Amino acid sequence: MGQVVGGFLVPHAPLIFTHKGRGDAAQEQRVMDAFSYVSKRIAELECDTVIIVGADHFILFGPSNLPKMLMAVGDVQGPIEKFPDLPRYDHAVDAALAEHILQHGEENTTDWSVAKSIVVDHAITIPHFLLVKPLEAVKTIPVYLNAAVEPRINLKRCFRLGAEIRAAVEAFPDNRRVAVIGSGGFSHWVGSARMGSINEEFDRKLLGWIEDSNFAPILDLPDDVILENGGEGELEIRQMLCALGSVKDPVCKLIAYEPVKAWITGMAFVEITPASGS
């Protein structure tokens, strides 16, 4: 039997690599310390598999093929982009669990799009490189949710999808200890007039609701409100909601929040644990 033993919210800002050293050194170090903490916690939880939920940045998919939710079940490499100190490499996939989640969804409530071979972008590879790759025995399952381009996946659907992933993991016949990572930025504007802005007040409002496990106000947010207050990047709250929904009776603890101007992103780290006895 499988078990979702916890989850995490982490950023995937590529400027971590492309603009390293261009901001406040102490702030950059706090971000990297938070990544190290999450990787350590994954090891302490004795995870076998980490499901990384990311968003395509209109790099892998386009107008002719725009899946709302996709799971990679076979050969995975990444990143598709070229970044300093981040070479393309193979990501070890838990194919057995991925195929099971796929089948469980088909028999119940989730019709996944599927990639049997894919080169993923930084939304998957950056958290994998910093959190999972150092733990040699831990495998991964990449998941993409469409947060960038209309028609985007609905916020409530993302939260329900997390619960459906948990149900599939729990129905897996073999032992698996699984963590689910919501990979995405908080406020940042991408390629628009406000690029470089960070709305710390809005980020902290969202994080306050998350820390209180009060998800209803987030689930009810219209996309135009998110865009106005958090930019295109904060639409990635979708991945966060999927991770939050994957943990039964989630208790959330803020690890760190850093509005890194040099990396144009509000960067948050949250640990999600099941309530005692869940």
Buried (B, 14 or more C-beta within 10 A) or exposed (E): EBBBBBBBBBBBBBBBBBBBEEBEEEBBEBBEEBBEBBBEBBBEBEBBBBBBBBBBBBBBBEEEEBBBBBBBBEBBBBBBBEBEEBEBBEBBBBBBBBBBBBEBBEEEEBEBBBBEEBBBBBBBBBBBBBBBBBBEEBBBBBBBBBBBBEEBBBBBBBBBBBBBBBBBBBBBEEEBBBBBBBBBBBBBBBEEEBEEBBBEEBBBBBBEBBBEBEBEEBBEBEBEEBBEBBBBBBBBBBBBBBBBBBBBEBBBEBBBBBBBBBBBBBBBBBBBBBEEEE
